[in-house]
Amino acid sequence: MSDYELDPLPYKYDALEPHISEQVLTWHHDTHHQGYVNGWNAAEETLAENREAGEFGSSAGALRNVTHNGSGHILHDLFWQNMSPEGGDEPEGALADR
């Protein structure tokens, strides 16, 4: 069984200020995203224990937790990689009008 880990941010916690504060980014990465990683690892552990014991009553719930937490972890990884302290292009259309 592999343990999933939370990768460090690809930039400093204050790099997105003033748009996203260091406090918000720290909480979202270190607490919220870490929760997905912890949940995925716990669910995998439950499945391994079930296989070893030959008891599968909690396997359906653990599989749901793998799906929920695994996808949360993967989506957050994409989220962090798609933001940049350098920003992007200027908005266009209705967004720019606002």
Jmol script that loads the backbone (N, CA, C; Angstrom):
load data "model"
ATOM      1  N   MET A   1       0.851  -1.178   0.000  1.00  0.00           N
ATOM      2  CA  MET A   1       0.000   0.000   0.000  1.00  0.00           C
ATOM      3  C   MET A   1       0.900   1.246   0.000  1.00  0.00           C
ATOM      4  N   SER A   2       0.539   2.187  -0.837  1.00  0.00           N
ATOM      5  CA  SER A   2       1.336   3.418  -0.883  1.00  0.00           C
ATOM      6  C   SER A   2       0.664   4.506  -0.061  1.00  0.00           C
ATOM      7  N   ASP A   3       1.474   5.314   0.568  1.00  0.00           N
ATOM      8  CA  ASP A   3       0.968   6.466   1.303  1.00  0.00           C
ATOM      9  C   ASP A   3       1.019   7.668   0.377  1.00  0.00           C
ATOM     10  N   TYR A   4      -0.096   8.363   0.291  1.00  0.00           N
ATOM     11  CA  TYR A   4      -0.159   9.569  -0.522  1.00  0.00           C
ATOM     12  C   TYR A   4       0.322  10.728   0.327  1.00  0.00           C
ATOM     13  N   GLU A   5       1.006  11.668  -0.318  1.00  0.00           N
ATOM     14  CA  GLU A   5       1.577  12.803   0.395  1.00  0.00           C
ATOM     15  C   GLU A   5       1.155  14.100  -0.270  1.00  0.00           C
ATOM     16  N   LEU A   6       1.140  15.144   0.525  1.00  0.00           N
ATOM     17  CA  LEU A   6       0.840  16.479   0.024  1.00  0.00           C
ATOM     18  C   LEU A   6       2.129  17.119  -0.458  1.00  0.00           C
ATOM     19  N   ASP A   7       2.180  17.416  -1.744  1.00  0.00           N
ATOM     20  CA  ASP A   7       3.350  18.100  -2.288  1.00  0.00           C
ATOM     21  C   ASP A   7       3.372  19.543  -1.800  1.00  0.00           C
ATOM     22  N   PRO A   8       4.545  20.112  -1.656  1.00  0.00           N
ATOM     23  CA  PRO A   8       4.618  21.534  -1.293  1.00  0.00           C
ATOM     24  C   PRO A   8       4.071  22.385  -2.433  1.00  0.00           C
ATOM     25  N   LEU A   9       3.641  23.586  -2.088  1.00  0.00           N
ATOM     26  CA  LEU A   9       3.194  24.515  -3.125  1.00  0.00           C
ATOM     27  C   LEU A   9       4.351  24.819  -4.070  1.00  0.00           C
ATOM     28  N   PRO A  10       4.058  25.078  -5.339  1.00  0.00           N
ATOM     29  CA  PRO A  10       5.134  25.409  -6.277  1.00  0.00           C
ATOM     30  C   PRO A  10       5.572  26.874  -6.185  1.00  0.00           C
ATOM     31  N   TYR A  11       5.097  27.580  -5.166  1.00  0.00           N
ATOM     32  CA  TYR A  11       5.456  28.980  -4.925  1.00  0.00           C
ATOM     33  C   TYR A  11       5.280  29.241  -3.438  1.00  0.00           C
ATOM     34  N   LYS A  12       5.731  30.388  -2.968  1.00  0.00           N
ATOM     35  CA  LYS A  12       5.621  30.728  -1.545  1.00  0.00           C
ATOM     36  C   LYS A  12       4.163  31.021  -1.187  1.00  0.00           C
ATOM     37  N   TYR A  13       3.832  30.846   0.077  1.00  0.00           N
ATOM     38  CA  TYR A  13       2.459  31.045   0.541  1.00  0.00           C
ATOM     39  C   TYR A  13       1.960  32.479   0.347  1.00  0.00           C
ATOM     40  N   ASP A  14       2.867  33.445   0.323  1.00  0.00           N
ATOM     41  CA  ASP A  14       2.438  34.835   0.138  1.00  0.00           C
ATOM     42  C   ASP A  14       2.565  35.301  -1.313  1.00  0.00           C
ATOM     43  N   ALA A  15       2.890  34.399  -2.222  1.00  0.00           N
ATOM     44  CA  ALA A  15       3.175  34.778  -3.610  1.00  0.00           C
ATOM     45  C   ALA A  15       1.951  35.254  -4.385  1.00  0.00           C
ATOM     46  N   LEU A  16       0.751  34.937  -3.935  1.00  0.00           N
ATOM     47  CA  LEU A  16      -0.454  35.312  -4.673  1.00  0.00           C
ATOM     48  C   LEU A  16      -1.155  36.524  -4.091  1.00  0.00           C
ATOM     49  N   GLU A  17      -0.535  37.142  -3.078  1.00  0.00           N
ATOM     50  CA  GLU A  17      -1.123  38.353  -2.505  1.00  0.00           C
ATOM     51  C   GLU A  17      -1.029  39.481  -3.520  1.00  0.00           C
ATOM     52  N   PRO A  18      -1.959  40.385  -3.578  1.00  0.00           N
ATOM     53  CA  PRO A  18      -3.063  40.605  -2.652  1.00  0.00           C
ATOM     54  C   PRO A  18      -4.326  39.823  -3.018  1.00  0.00           C
ATOM     55  N   HIS A  19      -4.284  39.034  -4.077  1.00  0.00           N
ATOM     56  CA  HIS A  19      -5.488  38.341  -4.552  1.00  0.00           C
ATOM     57  C   HIS A  19      -5.900  37.200  -3.633  1.00  0.00           C
ATOM     58  N   ILE A  20      -4.936  36.428  -3.193  1.00  0.00           N
ATOM     59  CA  ILE A  20      -5.181  35.349  -2.227  1.00  0.00           C
ATOM     60  C   ILE A  20      -4.155  35.524  -1.118  1.00  0.00           C
ATOM     61  N   SER A  21      -4.637  35.719   0.102  1.00  0.00           N
ATOM     62  CA  SER A  21      -3.728  36.013   1.208  1.00  0.00           C
ATOM     63  C   SER A  21      -2.930  34.773   1.618  1.00  0.00           C
ATOM     64  N   GLU A  22      -1.814  35.045   2.255  1.00  0.00           N
ATOM     65  CA  GLU A  22      -0.976  33.971   2.785  1.00  0.00           C
ATOM     66  C   GLU A  22      -1.780  33.099   3.749  1.00  0.00           C
ATOM     67  N   GLN A  23      -2.603  33.722   4.582  1.00  0.00           N
ATOM     68  CA  GLN A  23      -3.403  32.983   5.559  1.00  0.00           C
ATOM     69  C   GLN A  23      -4.383  32.035   4.866  1.00  0.00           C
ATOM     70  N   VAL A  24      -5.080  32.523   3.856  1.00  0.00           N
ATOM     71  CA  VAL A  24      -6.051  31.688   3.136  1.00  0.00           C
ATOM     72  C   VAL A  24      -5.336  30.562   2.400  1.00  0.00           C
ATOM     73  N   LEU A  25      -4.239  30.872   1.740  1.00  0.00           N
ATOM     74  CA  LEU A  25      -3.511  29.856   0.991  1.00  0.00           C
ATOM     75  C   LEU A  25      -2.933  28.799   1.926  1.00  0.00           C
ATOM     76  N   THR A  26      -2.399  29.223   3.058  1.00  0.00           N
ATOM     77  CA  THR A  26      -1.863  28.274   4.037  1.00  0.00           C
ATOM     78  C   THR A  26      -2.958  27.338   4.537  1.00  0.00           C
ATOM     79  N   TRP A  27      -4.104  27.907   4.901  1.00  0.00           N
ATOM     80  CA  TRP A  27      -5.201  27.057   5.385  1.00  0.00           C
ATOM     81  C   TRP A  27      -5.660  26.103   4.299  1.00  0.00           C
ATOM     82  N   HIS A  28      -5.871  26.625   3.093  1.00  0.00           N
ATOM     83  CA  HIS A  28      -6.421  25.807   2.023  1.00  0.00           C
ATOM     84  C   HIS A  28      -5.472  24.678   1.649  1.00  0.00           C
ATOM     85  N   HIS A  29      -4.191  24.951   1.621  1.00  0.00           N
ATOM     86  CA  HIS A  29      -3.210  23.917   1.269  1.00  0.00           C
ATOM     87  C   HIS A  29      -2.933  22.987   2.446  1.00  0.00           C
ATOM     88  N   ASP A  30      -2.526  23.560   3.566  1.00  0.00           N
ATOM     89  CA  ASP A  30      -2.028  22.750   4.684  1.00  0.00           C
ATOM     90  C   ASP A  30      -3.127  22.067   5.485  1.00  0.00           C
ATOM     91  N   THR A  31      -4.338  22.595   5.462  1.00  0.00           N
ATOM     92  CA  THR A  31      -5.422  21.998   6.233  1.00  0.00           C
ATOM     93  C   THR A  31      -6.425  21.293   5.326  1.00  0.00           C
ATOM     94  N   HIS A  32      -6.997  22.037   4.390  1.00  0.00           N
ATOM     95  CA  HIS A  32      -8.050  21.480   3.545  1.00  0.00           C
ATOM     96  C   HIS A  32      -7.506  20.394   2.620  1.00  0.00           C
ATOM     97  N   HIS A  33      -6.483  20.726   1.851  1.00  0.00           N
ATOM     98  CA  HIS A  33      -5.911  19.743   0.931  1.00  0.00           C
ATOM     99  C   HIS A  33      -5.287  18.585   1.710  1.00  0.00           C
ATOM    100  N   GLN A  34      -4.621  18.873   2.809  1.00  0.00           N
ATOM    101  CA  GLN A  34      -4.039  17.807   3.631  1.00  0.00           C
ATOM    102  C   GLN A  34      -5.132  16.854   4.111  1.00  0.00           C
ATOM    103  N   GLY A  35      -6.326  17.363   4.371  1.00  0.00           N
ATOM    104  CA  GLY A  35      -7.443  16.525   4.776  1.00  0.00           C
ATOM    105  C   GLY A  35      -7.801  15.496   3.724  1.00  0.00           C
ATOM    106  N   TYR A  36      -7.769  15.886   2.449  1.00  0.00           N
ATOM    107  CA  TYR A  36      -8.015  14.922   1.376  1.00  0.00           C
ATOM    108  C   TYR A  36      -6.950  13.826   1.365  1.00  0.00           C
ATOM    109  N   VAL A  37      -5.707  14.218   1.540  1.00  0.00           N
ATOM    110  CA  VAL A  37      -4.608  13.244   1.552  1.00  0.00           C
ATOM    111  C   VAL A  37      -4.775  12.278   2.733  1.00  0.00           C
ATOM    112  N   ASN A  38      -5.066  12.824   3.902  1.00  0.00           N
ATOM    113  CA  ASN A  38      -5.256  11.975   5.084  1.00  0.00           C
ATOM    114  C   ASN A  38      -6.436  11.027   4.893  1.00  0.00           C
ATOM    115  N   GLY A  39      -7.533  11.541   4.342  1.00  0.00           N
ATOM    116  CA  GLY A  39      -8.707  10.708   4.116  1.00  0.00           C
ATOM    117  C   GLY A  39      -8.450   9.592   3.128  1.00  0.00           C
ATOM    118  N   TRP A  40      -7.695   9.886   2.082  1.00  0.00           N
ATOM    119  CA  TRP A  40      -7.358   8.870   1.084  1.00  0.00           C
ATOM    120  C   TRP A  40      -6.502   7.778   1.723  1.00  0.00           C
ATOM    121  N   ASN A  41      -5.493   8.176   2.482  1.00  0.00           N
ATOM    122  CA  ASN A  41      -4.643   7.188   3.147  1.00  0.00           C
ATOM    123  C   ASN A  41      -5.438   6.336   4.131  1.00  0.00           C
ATOM    124  N   ALA A  42      -6.333   6.949   4.896  1.00  0.00           N
ATOM    125  CA  ALA A  42      -7.148   6.197   5.866  1.00  0.00           C
ATOM    126  C   ALA A  42      -8.057   5.205   5.155  1.00  0.00           C
ATOM    127  N   ALA A  43      -8.647   5.617   4.050  1.00  0.00           N
ATOM    128  CA  ALA A  43      -9.528   4.718   3.305  1.00  0.00           C
ATOM    129  C   ALA A  43      -8.749   3.546   2.722  1.00  0.00           C
ATOM    130  N   GLU A  44      -7.571   3.802   2.196  1.00  0.00           N
ATOM    131  CA  GLU A  44      -6.727   2.720   1.668  1.00  0.00           C
ATOM    132  C   GLU A  44      -6.333   1.751   2.781  1.00  0.00           C
ATOM    133  N   GLU A  45      -6.056   2.302   3.955  1.00  0.00           N
ATOM    134  CA  GLU A  45      -5.710   1.455   5.106  1.00  0.00           C
ATOM    135  C   GLU A  45      -6.891   0.566   5.496  1.00  0.00           C
ATOM    136  N   THR A  46      -8.082   1.126   5.507  1.00  0.00           N
ATOM    137  CA  THR A  46      -9.275   0.341   5.821  1.00  0.00           C
ATOM    138  C   THR A  46      -9.446  -0.794   4.822  1.00  0.00           C
ATOM    139  N   LEU A  47      -9.276  -0.510   3.547  1.00  0.00           N
ATOM    140  CA  LEU A  47      -9.405  -1.552   2.525  1.00  0.00           C
ATOM    141  C   LEU A  47      -8.364  -2.652   2.711  1.00  0.00           C
ATOM    142  N   ALA A  48      -7.138  -2.274   3.039  1.00  0.00           N
ATOM    143  CA  ALA A  48      -6.082  -3.270   3.269  1.00  0.00           C
ATOM    144  C   ALA A  48      -6.413  -4.137   4.482  1.00  0.00           C
ATOM    145  N   GLU A  49      -6.889  -3.511   5.549  1.00  0.00           N
ATOM    146  CA  GLU A  49      -7.265  -4.267   6.744  1.00  0.00           C
ATOM    147  C   GLU A  49      -8.424  -5.220   6.450  1.00  0.00           C
ATOM    148  N   ASN A  50      -9.383  -4.753   5.647  1.00  0.00           N
ATOM    149  CA  ASN A  50     -10.502  -5.604   5.273  1.00  0.00           C
ATOM    150  C   ASN A  50     -10.043  -6.820   4.480  1.00  0.00           C
ATOM    151  N   ARG A  51      -9.121  -6.620   3.548  1.00  0.00           N
ATOM    152  CA  ARG A  51      -8.597  -7.734   2.756  1.00  0.00           C
ATOM    153  C   ARG A  51      -7.892  -8.736   3.656  1.00  0.00           C
ATOM    154  N   GLU A  52      -7.074  -8.232   4.577  1.00  0.00           N
ATOM    155  CA  GLU A  52      -6.331  -9.125   5.471  1.00  0.00           C
ATOM    156  C   GLU A  52      -7.270  -9.933   6.366  1.00  0.00           C
ATOM    157  N   ALA A  53      -8.333  -9.295   6.848  1.00  0.00           N
ATOM    158  CA  ALA A  53      -9.263  -9.954   7.767  1.00  0.00           C
ATOM    159  C   ALA A  53     -10.335 -10.746   7.038  1.00  0.00           C
ATOM    160  N   GLY A  54     -10.485 -10.531   5.740  1.00  0.00           N
ATOM    161  CA  GLY A  54     -11.544 -11.206   5.006  1.00  0.00           C
ATOM    162  C   GLY A  54     -12.931 -10.696   5.387  1.00  0.00           C
ATOM    163  N   GLU A  55     -12.988  -9.505   5.952  1.00  0.00           N
ATOM    164  CA  GLU A  55     -14.248  -8.861   6.357  1.00  0.00           C
ATOM    165  C   GLU A  55     -14.413  -7.614   5.496  1.00  0.00           C
ATOM    166  N   PHE A  56     -15.538  -7.529   4.786  1.00  0.00           N
ATOM    167  CA  PHE A  56     -15.673  -6.458   3.807  1.00  0.00           C
ATOM    168  C   PHE A  56     -16.872  -5.548   4.057  1.00  0.00           C
ATOM    169  N   GLY A  57     -17.414  -5.579   5.270  1.00  0.00           N
ATOM    170  CA  GLY A  57     -18.586  -4.775   5.585  1.00  0.00           C
ATOM    171  C   GLY A  57     -18.363  -3.286   5.421  1.00  0.00           C
ATOM    172  N   SER A  58     -17.158  -2.803   5.680  1.00  0.00           N
ATOM    173  CA  SER A  58     -16.890  -1.364   5.561  1.00  0.00           C
ATOM    174  C   SER A  58     -16.210  -0.994   4.246  1.00  0.00           C
ATOM    175  N   SER A  59     -16.080  -1.953   3.343  1.00  0.00           N
ATOM    176  CA  SER A  59     -15.368  -1.679   2.096  1.00  0.00           C
ATOM    177  C   SER A  59     -16.099  -0.705   1.186  1.00  0.00           C
ATOM    178  N   ALA A  60     -17.429  -0.775   1.132  1.00  0.00           N
ATOM    179  CA  ALA A  60     -18.168   0.147   0.258  1.00  0.00           C
ATOM    180  C   ALA A  60     -17.933   1.592   0.687  1.00  0.00           C
ATOM    181  N   GLY A  61     -17.990   1.862   1.984  1.00  0.00           N
ATOM    182  CA  GLY A  61     -17.736   3.209   2.481  1.00  0.00           C
ATOM    183  C   GLY A  61     -16.304   3.635   2.231  1.00  0.00           C
ATOM    184  N   ALA A  62     -15.377   2.709   2.408  1.00  0.00           N
ATOM    185  CA  ALA A  62     -13.970   3.034   2.173  1.00  0.00           C
ATOM    186  C   ALA A  62     -13.720   3.342   0.704  1.00  0.00           C
ATOM    187  N   LEU A  63     -14.386   2.610  -0.193  1.00  0.00           N
ATOM    188  CA  LEU A  63     -14.234   2.894  -1.623  1.00  0.00           C
ATOM    189  C   LEU A  63     -14.792   4.272  -1.976  1.00  0.00           C
ATOM    190  N   ARG A  64     -15.915   4.636  -1.358  1.00  0.00           N
ATOM    191  CA  ARG A  64     -16.443   5.990  -1.569  1.00  0.00           C
ATOM    192  C   ARG A  64     -15.448   7.036  -1.068  1.00  0.00           C
ATOM    193  N   ASN A  65     -14.801   6.758   0.054  1.00  0.00           N
ATOM    194  CA  ASN A  65     -13.807   7.688   0.593  1.00  0.00           C
ATOM    195  C   ASN A  65     -12.569   7.783  -0.291  1.00  0.00           C
ATOM    196  N   VAL A  66     -12.171   6.671  -0.898  1.00  0.00           N
ATOM    197  CA  VAL A  66     -11.053   6.703  -1.844  1.00  0.00           C
ATOM    198  C   VAL A  66     -11.412   7.615  -3.012  1.00  0.00           C
ATOM    199  N   THR A  67     -12.620   7.438  -3.539  1.00  0.00           N
ATOM    200  CA  THR A  67     -13.052   8.239  -4.683  1.00  0.00           C
ATOM    201  C   THR A  67     -13.126   9.719  -4.319  1.00  0.00           C
ATOM    202  N   HIS A  68     -13.769  10.023  -3.211  1.00  0.00           N
ATOM    203  CA  HIS A  68     -13.941  11.413  -2.793  1.00  0.00           C
ATOM    204  C   HIS A  68     -12.599  12.079  -2.490  1.00  0.00           C
ATOM    205  N   ASN A  69     -11.819  11.451  -1.643  1.00  0.00           N
ATOM    206  CA  ASN A  69     -10.558  12.060  -1.217  1.00  0.00           C
ATOM    207  C   ASN A  69      -9.494  12.010  -2.299  1.00  0.00           C
ATOM    208  N   GLY A  70      -9.468  10.939  -3.078  1.00  0.00           N
ATOM    209  CA  GLY A  70      -8.503  10.850  -4.173  1.00  0.00           C
ATOM    210  C   GLY A  70      -8.748  11.927  -5.217  1.00  0.00           C
ATOM    211  N   SER A  71     -10.018  12.101  -5.592  1.00  0.00           N
ATOM    212  CA  SER A  71     -10.317  13.136  -6.585  1.00  0.00           C
ATOM    213  C   SER A  71     -10.080  14.529  -6.009  1.00  0.00           C
ATOM    214  N   GLY A  72     -10.391  14.740  -4.732  1.00  0.00           N
ATOM    215  CA  GLY A  72     -10.116  16.035  -4.107  1.00  0.00           C
ATOM    216  C   GLY A  72      -8.632  16.362  -4.125  1.00  0.00           C
ATOM    217  N   HIS A  73      -7.821  15.356  -3.834  1.00  0.00           N
ATOM    218  CA  HIS A  73      -6.364  15.541  -3.838  1.00  0.00           C
ATOM    219  C   HIS A  73      -5.864  15.881  -5.249  1.00  0.00           C
ATOM    220  N   ILE A  74      -6.316  15.135  -6.227  1.00  0.00           N
ATOM    221  CA  ILE A  74      -5.866  15.351  -7.608  1.00  0.00           C
ATOM    222  C   ILE A  74      -6.314  16.718  -8.117  1.00  0.00           C
ATOM    223  N   LEU A  75      -7.560  17.088  -7.842  1.00  0.00           N
ATOM    224  CA  LEU A  75      -8.058  18.392  -8.299  1.00  0.00           C
ATOM    225  C   LEU A  75      -7.312  19.542  -7.638  1.00  0.00           C
ATOM    226  N   HIS A  76      -6.972  19.388  -6.351  1.00  0.00           N
ATOM    227  CA  HIS A  76      -6.199  20.448  -5.698  1.00  0.00           C
ATOM    228  C   HIS A  76      -4.802  20.554  -6.296  1.00  0.00           C
ATOM    229  N   ASP A  77      -4.180  19.415  -6.632  1.00  0.00           N
ATOM    230  CA  ASP A  77      -2.872  19.483  -7.288  1.00  0.00           C
ATOM    231  C   ASP A  77      -2.955  20.287  -8.576  1.00  0.00           C
ATOM    232  N   LEU A  78      -4.006  20.052  -9.369  1.00  0.00           N
ATOM    233  CA  LEU A  78      -4.196  20.823 -10.598  1.00  0.00           C
ATOM    234  C   LEU A  78      -4.413  22.305 -10.287  1.00  0.00           C
ATOM    235  N   PHE A  79      -5.175  22.568  -9.243  1.00  0.00           N
ATOM    236  CA  PHE A  79      -5.461  23.939  -8.816  1.00  0.00           C
ATOM    237  C   PHE A  79      -4.164  24.685  -8.519  1.00  0.00           C
ATOM    238  N   TRP A  80      -3.288  24.075  -7.706  1.00  0.00           N
ATOM    239  CA  TRP A  80      -2.033  24.750  -7.338  1.00  0.00           C
ATOM    240  C   TRP A  80      -1.153  24.974  -8.556  1.00  0.00           C
ATOM    241  N   GLN A  81      -1.109  24.008  -9.466  1.00  0.00           N
ATOM    242  CA  GLN A  81      -0.239  24.109 -10.629  1.00  0.00           C
ATOM    243  C   GLN A  81      -0.737  25.144 -11.647  1.00  0.00           C
ATOM    244  N   ASN A  82      -2.032  25.446 -11.626  1.00  0.00           N
ATOM    245  CA  ASN A  82      -2.587  26.371 -12.611  1.00  0.00           C
ATOM    246  C   ASN A  82      -2.609  27.813 -12.137  1.00  0.00           C
ATOM    247  N   MET A  83      -2.201  28.059 -10.922  1.00  0.00           N
ATOM    248  CA  MET A  83      -2.080  29.436 -10.440  1.00  0.00           C
ATOM    249  C   MET A  83      -0.607  29.820 -10.472  1.00  0.00           C
ATOM    250  N   SER A  84      -0.368  31.110 -10.616  1.00  0.00           N
ATOM    251  CA  SER A  84       1.012  31.562 -10.724  1.00  0.00           C
ATOM    252  C   SER A  84       1.153  32.972 -10.159  1.00  0.00           C
ATOM    253  N   PRO A  85       2.235  33.223  -9.463  1.00  0.00           N
ATOM    254  CA  PRO A  85       2.499  34.587  -8.997  1.00  0.00           C
ATOM    255  C   PRO A  85       2.666  35.567 -10.161  1.00  0.00           C
ATOM    256  N   GLU A  86       3.018  35.076 -11.334  1.00  0.00           N
ATOM    257  CA  GLU A  86       3.194  35.942 -12.500  1.00  0.00           C
ATOM    258  C   GLU A  86       1.863  36.302 -13.145  1.00  0.00           C
ATOM    259  N   GLY A  87       0.802  35.622 -12.753  1.00  0.00           N
ATOM    260  CA  GLY A  87      -0.512  35.909 -13.318  1.00  0.00           C
ATOM    261  C   GLY A  87      -0.648  35.393 -14.729  1.00  0.00           C
ATOM    262  N   GLY A  88      -1.686  35.849 -15.387  1.00  0.00           N
ATOM    263  CA  GLY A  88      -1.937  35.436 -16.762  1.00  0.00           C
ATOM    264  C   GLY A  88      -2.305  36.640 -17.597  1.00  0.00           C
ATOM    265  N   ASP A  89      -3.012  36.391 -18.673  1.00  0.00           N
ATOM    266  CA  ASP A  89      -3.451  37.473 -19.541  1.00  0.00           C
ATOM    267  C   ASP A  89      -4.589  38.253 -18.896  1.00  0.00           C
ATOM    268  N   GLU A  90      -4.865  39.394 -19.454  1.00  0.00           N
ATOM    269  CA  GLU A  90      -5.986  40.218 -18.991  1.00  0.00           C
ATOM    270  C   GLU A  90      -7.285  39.536 -19.404  1.00  0.00           C
ATOM    271  N   PRO A  91      -8.337  39.668 -18.589  1.00  0.00           N
ATOM    272  CA  PRO A  91      -9.617  39.071 -18.965  1.00  0.00           C
ATOM    273  C   PRO A  91     -10.204  39.754 -20.193  1.00  0.00           C
ATOM    274  N   GLU A  92     -11.098  39.021 -20.858  1.00  0.00           N
ATOM    275  CA  GLU A  92     -11.751  39.545 -22.056  1.00  0.00           C
ATOM    276  C   GLU A  92     -13.252  39.411 -21.904  1.00  0.00           C
ATOM    277  N   GLY A  93     -13.978  40.079 -22.780  1.00  0.00           N
ATOM    278  CA  GLY A  93     -15.420  39.930 -22.846  1.00  0.00           C
ATOM    279  C   GLY A  93     -16.136  40.448 -21.611  1.00  0.00           C
ATOM    280  N   ALA A  94     -17.186  39.722 -21.194  1.00  0.00           N
ATOM    281  CA  ALA A  94     -18.026  40.143 -20.086  1.00  0.00           C
ATOM    282  C   ALA A  94     -17.237  40.270 -18.787  1.00  0.00           C
ATOM    283  N   LEU A  95     -16.246  39.410 -18.592  1.00  0.00           N
ATOM    284  CA  LEU A  95     -15.443  39.487 -17.371  1.00  0.00           C
ATOM    285  C   LEU A  95     -14.649  40.790 -17.340  1.00  0.00           C
ATOM    286  N   ALA A  96     -14.069  41.150 -18.456  1.00  0.00           N
ATOM    287  CA  ALA A  96     -13.309  42.400 -18.516  1.00  0.00           C
ATOM    288  C   ALA A  96     -14.235  43.608 -18.337  1.00  0.00           C
ATOM    289  N   ASP A  97     -15.441  43.511 -18.847  1.00  0.00           N
ATOM    290  CA  ASP A  97     -16.396  44.603 -18.715  1.00  0.00           C
ATOM    291  C   ASP A  97     -16.781  44.861 -17.263  1.00  0.00           C
ATOM    292  N   ARG A  98     -16.776  43.838 -16.460  1.00  0.00           N
ATOM    293  CA  ARG A  98     -17.147  43.967 -15.059  1.00  0.00           C
ATOM    294  C   ARG A  98     -16.027  44.605 -14.286  1.00  0.00           C
TER     295      ARG A  98
END
end "model"
wireframe off; spacefill off
backbone 0.3
color backbone group
